[in-house]
Amino acid sequence: MKMQSDLGRVRGLGSAKSGSSHWWTQRVTAAANLPLGIWFILSILAGHTADYDAVHAWLSSYFHSTMMILLIISVAVHFTHGLQVVIEDYVHNRKAEVISLMLIKAVAAFLSVAAIVSVLRIVFAGA
C-alpha cells in the first residue's frame, strides 16, 4: 500500500515537490561536463596553451569561447548542486546549513560571472 495520491504518482513528485528537478539537473550537467571536459582536455593537449598569445588567439574564436562559457556554466551548476546535497545531508545545524548554502551559491555565481566576463572580454576587446 502506497501513501501517495494518484496525481502525485503521475507527476513523479516526492514530499518535497522539487527533488526530481534537482536530480535531473545534476544528471544533465554531469552529462554535459563529459564532452565539454573532453574538449577542454584535448584542446590543452593540442598545445593551444603554449603562451599568452596562443591562448588569446585560441579563446578569441567564437567556437572555443562558446564552449568555454558552456563549460563554466555547467561546472558551476553541477558544483553548487553537488555541494548543496552534501551540506543538506551532513550539516545538521539549520543556521550553518543556510549560511553555507548561501555562501557556496554566492561564490559560485561570482566566480562564474568573473570567468564569463573574462572570456567575453578576450573575444570582444581584441588585443
Number of C-alpha atoms within 10 A of each C-alpha: 3 5 7 11 9 9 9 13 12 8 11 12 15 12 8 7 11 11 13 14 11 13 13 11 16 19 13 13 19 16 12 16 19 12 12 18 15 11 16 16 11 12 14 13 11 10 11 17 16 11 9 10 12 13 15 17 16 18 21 21 12 13 10 18 18 17 15 20 19 16 21 19 19 21 20 19 19 20 17 19 20 14 15 18 13 11 16 15 10 9 13 10 9 10 9 12 17 15 11 17 17 13 12 17 19 13 13 18 16 12 14 19 15 12 16 19 13 12 20 18 13 19 20 10 9 10 10
